[in-house]
Amino acid sequence: KFNKAGRPSEIREGNSFYSAAHITGSGLCGNIPRVIPENIDIEIDTKAWAPLPIFKVLSENSGASFDENYEVWNMGVGMVFTVAPEAAGEILAFINAQGFTAWPIGRAVKGTQVVHLKR
């Protein structure tokens, strides 16, 4: 079976790092599905991080719903990596050691390529 890039998925067999999504326009819900398989959903714990103050201002003054805030803006998350659960701690430690701030925000579950925002 081929992945969306047209390469056999077994090329990455044994890897702990599965994908990276740059969270730009379309926010978390629009960008993450582009890099996950069709049979996977991502559950995001929106309490896993504190959005920057600008997002509070936007949320309070735009009239947007909770879901729309996370669908339209990145809410302070600029990049999302999907990794093997058993490697997550080591990967987080490595990223943080490089001077970046990384934290776990969710998990992958069986599904249909949808991002679910958990409050």
Backbone torsions as a table, in degrees:
resi	resn	phi	psi	omega
1	LYS	NA	141.4	-179.6
2	PHE	-103.0	147.4	176.0
3	ASN	-86.3	-177.8	-176.6
4	LYS	-63.1	-24.2	-179.8
5	ALA	-82.9	-4.2	178.5
6	GLY	85.0	10.7	179.7
7	ARG	-110.1	143.8	177.7
8	PRO	-58.0	132.1	-176.8
9	SER	-66.2	-20.7	-179.8
10	GLU	-67.7	-11.2	175.3
11	ILE	-59.3	-33.7	-177.3
12	ARG	-97.8	10.4	-179.0
13	GLU	-57.6	131.1	-180.0
14	GLY	91.4	-9.5	177.9
15	ASN	-73.2	150.0	175.9
16	SER	-99.7	-15.3	-179.2
17	PHE	-103.0	116.4	-173.1
18	TYR	-97.5	-43.3	-177.4
19	SER	-163.1	165.9	175.7
20	ALA	-136.3	136.3	177.0
21	ALA	-127.0	122.2	175.0
22	HIS	-81.5	119.2	-173.9
23	ILE	-88.8	100.5	-178.9
24	THR	-120.0	-140.7	175.7
25	GLY	-53.3	143.6	-174.1
26	SER	86.1	-4.2	172.9
27	GLY	58.3	-158.5	-177.4
28	LEU	-65.1	-43.8	-174.7
29	CYS	-71.0	-25.4	-178.7
30	GLY	-92.0	-25.2	-175.1
31	ASN	-96.4	-38.7	-177.0
32	ILE	-63.2	-41.2	179.9
33	PRO	-59.0	-21.7	179.6
34	ARG	-67.6	-20.7	-174.1
35	VAL	-118.0	8.1	178.7
36	ILE	-113.8	154.6	178.2
37	PRO	-64.4	159.3	-177.6
38	GLU	-63.7	-21.5	-176.8
39	ASN	-100.8	16.7	-178.3
40	ILE	-122.8	139.5	168.5
41	ASP	-111.8	158.7	174.6
42	ILE	-119.0	127.3	174.6
43	GLU	-101.7	120.2	-178.4
44	ILE	-108.7	127.8	175.1
45	ASP	-87.7	102.5	-175.8
46	THR	-70.1	-6.4	175.7
47	LYS	-94.0	4.0	-178.3
48	ALA	-74.2	-14.4	178.4
49	TRP	-148.4	160.6	177.4
50	ALA	-101.6	113.8	178.1
51	PRO	-59.6	150.5	177.1
52	LEU	-59.1	153.7	-178.2
53	PRO	-54.8	-32.4	179.6
54	ILE	-58.8	-33.5	-179.5
55	PHE	-72.3	-29.7	174.2
56	LYS	-65.7	-44.7	178.6
57	VAL	-60.8	-47.9	179.4
58	LEU	-60.5	-45.3	-178.7
59	SER	-61.3	-44.5	-176.1
60	GLU	-73.4	-28.0	-173.8
61	ASN	-105.1	-8.0	-176.6
62	SER	-91.4	-21.4	-174.6
63	GLY	78.5	5.7	-179.6
64	ALA	-73.5	149.3	177.1
65	SER	-75.6	168.2	176.5
66	PHE	-52.7	-53.2	-178.2
67	ASP	-60.6	-41.5	-178.6
68	GLU	-65.1	-36.2	177.5
69	ASN	-58.6	-40.5	-179.2
70	TYR	-81.5	-24.0	178.0
71	GLU	-80.4	-33.2	-175.2
72	VAL	-90.3	-43.6	-176.7
73	TRP	-108.7	165.8	178.4
74	ASN	-85.2	-9.1	178.7
75	MET	53.0	30.7	176.0
76	GLY	95.2	-0.8	179.0
77	VAL	-103.4	116.0	-176.1
78	GLY	-96.8	-21.6	-177.5
79	MET	-149.8	139.1	176.5
80	VAL	-125.0	127.7	174.3
81	PHE	-108.5	139.7	169.2
82	THR	-106.3	128.9	-174.4
83	VAL	-138.3	163.8	175.2
84	ALA	-64.4	134.3	-177.5
85	PRO	-54.5	-38.9	-177.4
86	GLU	-70.7	-14.9	179.1
87	ALA	-104.8	-4.1	-173.5
88	ALA	-58.5	-45.1	-178.9
89	GLY	-60.3	-45.4	-179.8
90	GLU	-66.1	-40.9	179.4
91	ILE	-67.1	-43.0	176.4
92	LEU	-60.1	-44.0	179.8
93	ALA	-61.9	-41.8	179.4
94	PHE	-63.1	-47.6	-179.6
95	ILE	-60.6	-46.5	179.6
96	ASN	-64.0	-34.7	178.4
97	ALA	-67.0	-19.9	178.2
98	GLN	-84.8	0.3	177.7
99	GLY	97.3	5.1	176.6
100	PHE	-98.0	163.1	176.2
101	THR	-107.6	118.2	-179.8
102	ALA	-129.8	148.1	179.9
103	TRP	-154.6	155.1	177.3
104	PRO	-74.2	138.0	179.6
105	ILE	-123.2	-4.8	-178.4
106	GLY	178.1	-160.9	-178.3
107	ARG	-151.2	159.0	177.1
108	ALA	-94.9	139.8	177.4
109	VAL	-137.9	164.2	176.0
110	LYS	-61.8	142.5	-179.2
111	GLY	179.1	-145.8	-173.7
112	THR	-134.8	37.8	175.3
113	GLN	68.8	43.7	-178.2
114	VAL	-121.4	147.0	174.0
115	VAL	-99.7	128.0	178.0
116	HIS	-110.3	126.8	-179.8
117	LEU	-95.0	114.1	178.9
118	LYS	-96.2	131.7	-179.1
119	ARG	-87.1	NA	NA
